[in-house]
Amino acid sequence: MQKLTNKEEEIMHILWKLEKAFVKDVLNEVKDDKPHYNTLSTIIRNLEEKGYVGHNAYGNTHQYFPVVTKEDYRKGFMSNAIENYFNNSYKSMISFFAKEEKISAEELREILDMIEKKK
């Protein structure tokens, strides 16, 4: 999977939410820093070239839809982050969040319970 720019990722979140959309529908959902219609159309076509989006043609108009699920993207994103920032160590990732006080001991116990139940 090719890496997405921040703007491409923002557009993918909109397409995952809408499931199917014309460029104008996506434009209506962009909250901050709205791109020009033609710029947004180019971003969506780039997403299609990267294999994230497909389309149905209705005359000269295209309705776009995601072909990569949010879950598949999340898995790839997290795998890359763990590999690139935590030396491929989930332990390092969890300890980072614990040191930053982003995860509590209670939440860690819940994670351990989930792991033990899967065994």
C-alpha positions as CSV (number, residue, x, y, z in Angstrom):
1,M,0.0,0.0,0.0
2,Q,1.3,3.4,-1.0
3,K,1.6,6.0,1.8
4,L,-1.1,8.7,1.7
5,T,-0.5,12.4,2.2
6,N,-2.4,14.1,5.1
7,K,-5.0,15.6,2.7
8,E,-5.4,12.2,0.9
9,E,-6.0,10.5,4.3
10,E,-8.5,13.2,5.2
11,I,-10.4,12.6,1.9
12,M,-10.3,8.8,2.5
13,H,-12.0,9.3,5.9
14,I,-14.7,11.2,4.2
15,L,-15.2,8.5,1.6
16,W,-15.2,5.8,4.2
17,K,-18.0,7.8,6.0
18,L,-20.0,8.5,2.9
19,E,-19.3,5.1,1.2
20,K,-20.1,6.6,-2.3
21,A,-19.7,10.2,-3.3
22,F,-19.3,12.6,-6.1
23,V,-16.6,15.3,-5.8
24,K,-19.1,17.9,-4.7
25,D,-20.3,15.6,-1.9
26,V,-16.7,15.2,-0.6
27,L,-16.1,18.9,-0.9
28,N,-19.2,19.6,1.3
29,E,-17.7,17.3,4.0
30,V,-14.2,19.0,4.1
31,K,-14.1,21.0,7.3
32,D,-11.0,23.1,7.2
33,D,-8.9,24.5,4.4
34,K,-11.4,23.6,1.6
35,P,-9.5,22.9,-1.6
36,H,-10.8,24.1,-5.0
37,Y,-13.1,21.7,-6.7
38,N,-10.5,20.8,-9.4
39,T,-7.8,20.3,-6.7
40,L,-10.1,17.9,-4.8
41,S,-10.9,16.1,-8.1
42,T,-7.1,15.6,-8.7
43,I,-6.6,14.3,-5.1
44,I,-9.4,11.8,-5.6
45,R,-8.0,10.7,-9.0
46,N,-4.6,10.3,-7.3
47,L,-6.2,8.1,-4.6
48,E,-7.7,6.0,-7.5
49,E,-4.2,5.7,-9.1
50,K,-2.8,4.5,-5.8
51,G,-5.5,1.8,-5.6
52,Y,-7.5,3.3,-2.7
53,V,-10.6,4.4,-4.6
54,G,-12.7,3.2,-7.5
55,H,-15.5,4.9,-9.5
56,N,-18.7,4.5,-11.4
57,A,-19.1,6.7,-14.4
58,Y,-22.4,8.5,-15.1
59,G,-21.8,10.3,-18.3
60,N,-19.0,12.8,-17.6
61,T,-19.5,12.5,-13.8
62,H,-17.8,10.0,-11.6
63,Q,-19.1,8.6,-8.3
64,Y,-16.2,7.5,-6.2
65,F,-16.0,4.8,-3.5
66,P,-13.3,3.3,-1.3
67,V,-11.8,0.0,-2.4
68,V,-9.5,-0.2,0.6
69,T,-11.4,-0.7,3.9
70,K,-10.6,1.6,6.9
71,E,-9.6,-1.5,8.8
72,D,-7.1,-2.6,6.2
73,Y,-5.7,0.9,6.0
74,R,-5.4,1.0,9.8
75,K,-3.6,-2.3,9.9
76,G,-1.0,-1.2,7.4
77,F,-0.7,2.2,9.0
78,M,0.0,0.7,12.4
79,S,2.4,-1.9,11.1
80,N,4.4,0.8,9.4
81,A,4.4,3.0,12.5
82,I,5.5,0.2,14.8
83,E,8.2,-0.8,12.3
84,N,9.5,2.7,11.7
85,Y,9.2,4.3,15.2
86,F,9.3,1.3,17.6
87,N,11.9,-1.0,16.0
88,N,9.1,-3.5,15.2
89,S,8.4,-3.9,18.9
90,Y,4.8,-3.7,20.3
91,K,6.3,-3.7,23.8
92,S,8.2,-0.5,22.9
93,M,5.0,1.0,21.6
94,I,3.0,0.2,24.7
95,S,5.8,1.4,27.0
96,F,6.0,4.6,25.1
97,F,2.2,5.2,25.7
98,A,2.6,4.3,29.3
99,K,5.5,6.7,29.8
100,E,3.5,9.4,28.1
101,E,0.6,8.6,30.4
102,K,-1.6,7.9,27.4
103,I,-2.6,4.5,28.8
104,S,-3.4,3.5,32.4
105,A,-2.6,0.4,34.3
106,E,-6.3,-0.5,34.3
107,E,-6.3,-0.3,30.5
108,L,-3.2,-2.4,30.3
109,R,-4.9,-5.0,32.5
110,E,-7.9,-5.0,30.1
111,I,-5.5,-5.6,27.2
112,L,-3.9,-8.5,29.1
113,D,-7.3,-10.0,29.8
114,M,-8.1,-9.8,26.0
115,I,-4.9,-11.5,25.1
116,E,-5.3,-14.2,27.7
117,K,-8.9,-14.9,26.5
118,K,-7.7,-15.4,22.9
119,K,-5.2,-18.2,24.0
